Amino acid sequence: MIQETISREAARRYYDRLGAYQDWAGRFEGRAKTRALILLTPPPGCRVLNVGVGTGKEHAHIAAAVAPDGLAVGLDVSPVMLRLTRTRTGTPVCLGDARQLPYASASFDCLYAAYVLDLLPALDLPDLLHDFRRVLVPGGRLVLVTLTEGVDRTSRALIALWKLLYAISPEGCGGCRPLQLTGLVRQAGFRLARREVVVQWGVPSEIIVAENRG
Ligand SMILES: C[S@@+](CC[C@H](N)C(=O)[O-])C[C@H]1O[C@@H](n2cnc3c(N)ncnc32)[C@H](O)[C@@H]1O
């Protein structure tokens, strides 16, 4: 696993600049996120935290699913992304870091994070996953989507090229590098319910569904 990534400040600058153009990544991330939303399926009344909410495209679906009595909260380090999410969804948003969730224990029934852990240093991931577990109720559902290692010839070649580019300029890659999270998720005390890899235009994404064992 690539250990180091970009700083929080560099991530904020990058995604503030990118803004609504982030939705273009849907060309190679869209299928994985659609599948992840199906696996999340929050029922009406559910409280969902969306970490690294981005432009709010998927968050709009989550907010609609939990309406009218549920709660869909989007957290992000980028004020521009939060503005886009608020405009798109009208849901509460929170300026914050995935590594320091400003919520009481057991505040949420589900936690969704797509293409965010890929931006964080490997050393931070164990504590972050423990904190994800802390804010979930016992039995609560975690759904993660990240860039991952290739699973066929095309995706393996593409990830090998991506790693070369990443070595030259992590910032140029938006800080995103491939992860494989099943081990870390289990070590944090979750029960792994499902792992899938979705490849779109050669880009492999890992979807993890896990349950807080409480
Ligand atoms: C690749 S985008 C993904 C956005 C959205 N989840 C999606 O799937 O389209 C990464 C998002 O994570 C946010 N982000 C980066 N570092 C973060 C951190 N430490 N804590 C919270 N959000 C972060 C960025 O601002 C950006 O909105």
Ligand as a Chemical Component Dictionary entry (heavy atoms), coordinates in Angstrom:
data_LIG
# 
_chem_comp.id                   LIG 
_chem_comp.type                 NON-POLYMER 
_chem_comp.pdbx_formal_charge   0 
_chem_comp.three_letter_code    LIG 
# 
loop_
_chem_comp_atom.comp_id 
_chem_comp_atom.atom_id 
_chem_comp_atom.alt_atom_id 
_chem_comp_atom.type_symbol 
_chem_comp_atom.charge 
_chem_comp_atom.model_Cartn_x 
_chem_comp_atom.model_Cartn_y 
_chem_comp_atom.model_Cartn_z 
_chem_comp_atom.pdbx_ordinal 
LIG C1  C1  C 0  -12.565 12.082 -4.709 1  
LIG S1  S1  S 1  -13.666 13.170 -3.889 2  
LIG C2  C2  C 0  -15.078 12.115 -3.628 3  
LIG C3  C3  C 0  -16.331 12.882 -3.345 4  
LIG C4  C4  C 0  -17.622 12.031 -3.276 5  
LIG N1  N1  N 0  -17.616 11.164 -2.134 6  
LIG C5  C5  C 0  -17.818 11.244 -4.532 7  
LIG O1  O1  O 0  -17.796 10.011 -4.482 8  
LIG O2  O2  O -1 -17.976 11.856 -5.596 9  
LIG C6  C6  C 0  -12.956 13.270 -2.274 10 
LIG C7  C7  C 0  -13.732 14.176 -1.334 11 
LIG O3  O3  O 0  -13.199 14.017 -0.014 12 
LIG C8  C8  C 0  -12.952 15.293 0.543  13 
LIG N2  N2  N 0  -11.849 15.144 1.519  14 
LIG C9  C9  C 0  -10.525 15.069 1.275  15 
LIG N3  N3  N 0  -9.835  14.884 2.411  16 
LIG C10 C10 C 0  -10.768 14.833 3.401  17 
LIG C11 C11 C 0  -10.698 14.667 4.815  18 
LIG N4  N4  N 0  -9.528  14.512 5.444  19 
LIG N5  N5  N 0  -11.851 14.662 5.530  20 
LIG C12 C12 C 0  -13.058 14.836 4.903  21 
LIG N6  N6  N 0  -13.185 15.007 3.574  22 
LIG C13 C13 C 0  -12.058 14.996 2.834  23 
LIG C14 C14 C 0  -12.633 16.197 -0.645 24 
LIG O4  O4  O 0  -12.811 17.544 -0.354 25 
LIG C15 C15 C 0  -13.606 15.659 -1.680 26 
LIG O5  O5  O 0  -14.872 16.264 -1.591 27 
# 
loop_
_chem_comp_bond.comp_id 
_chem_comp_bond.atom_id_1 
_chem_comp_bond.atom_id_2 
_chem_comp_bond.value_order 
_chem_comp_bond.pdbx_ordinal 
LIG C1  S1  SING 1  
LIG S1  C2  SING 2  
LIG S1  C6  SING 3  
LIG C2  C3  SING 4  
LIG C3  C4  SING 5  
LIG C4  N1  SING 6  
LIG C4  C5  SING 7  
LIG C5  O1  DOUB 8  
LIG C5  O2  SING 9  
LIG C6  C7  SING 10 
LIG C7  O3  SING 11 
LIG C7  C15 SING 12 
LIG O3  C8  SING 13 
LIG C8  N2  SING 14 
LIG C8  C14 SING 15 
LIG N2  C9  SING 16 
LIG N2  C13 SING 17 
LIG C9  N3  DOUB 18 
LIG N3  C10 SING 19 
LIG C10 C11 SING 20 
LIG C10 C13 DOUB 21 
LIG C11 N4  SING 22 
LIG C11 N5  DOUB 23 
LIG N5  C12 SING 24 
LIG C12 N6  DOUB 25 
LIG N6  C13 SING 26 
LIG C14 O4  SING 27 
LIG C14 C15 SING 28 
LIG C15 O5  SING 29 
# 
